[in-house]
């Protein structure tokens, strides 16, 4: 039998009528997560940070000066500059604009309530995939879709047709997972922990980023390597680390939205834990996954003198994403209990 979410989604408080979300979160210190990889920042940080806000302005993705100020304060360029410390400026700008587009899309869906209506979300995603596959934009398309078309055109300057097919498949898998989330919200279903962990790797949108390594870093790995079981496992492990740390550090945001799609909250519900206990358990899972990644790296076989350096660059990007996302999330305006990007509040 599926667990269902009551009308009041305050599953995280023993005294929900007297505590606000802000008070609940502030009472529990967020943990220092284990991530022993070095921090680094791309020298193009300030340039891409400014230009991604201007890119959003050019496509009119937000309404009002305050929304653009919040976007600037979020410092999305800092996230991508940490995750891509050695990426050339043009490619760093591309991945920064892609990230900006994803964050604004996420907030638009929250504000319009589409995230609770799977049919509406499915229609939006269908058009999104159609444009990614090459359809022309029209006057009927919203600014988000015009901006997506721009991203596609820029990708095509660097990508092969085969790469674009793989990238679109990655995007489709992520969009399908977000429909699963919307269906849960519409039906008041709290996902079980096992299913949530499986889906979270896709709802986090990380597989398209991994595909982008080929474009942004010019990493060339043969299929025999990318489909090696240990390499697949390492990729999934790194994605888990990014998504789980995000869940822990964005907990206040999800609680404020009344959304139970968060590792901490699914653990709390399944095991009837206090919020503090659930955070500690999620942190333990995160830290164990980091250690698993490190152990798996040490078991990798050699693929030859030509491929091994490329594989090490690929693994280096996975490490940069784990470290960079964590560093950024600890200080991000996005995960403070503040209005979302496009809100007028």
Buried (B, 14 or more C-beta within 10 A) or exposed (E): EEBEBEEEBBBBBEEBEEBBBEEBBEEBEBBEBBBEBEEBBBEBBEBBBEBBBEBBEEBEBBEEEBBBEBBBEBBBBBBBBBBBBBBBEEBBBBBBBBBBBBBBBBBBBBBBEBBBBBEBBBEBBEBBBBBBEEBEBEEEBBBBBBBBBBBBEBBEEBBEEEBBEBBBBBBBBBBBBBBBBBBBBBEBBBBBBEEBBEBBBBBBBBBBBBBBBBBBBEBEBEEEBBEBEEBEBBBBBBBBBBBBBBBBBBBBBBBBBBBBBBBBBBBBBBEEBEBEBBBBBBBEBBBEBBEBBBEBBEEBEEBEEEBBEBBEBBBBBBBBBBBBBBBBBEEBBBBBEBBBBBBEE
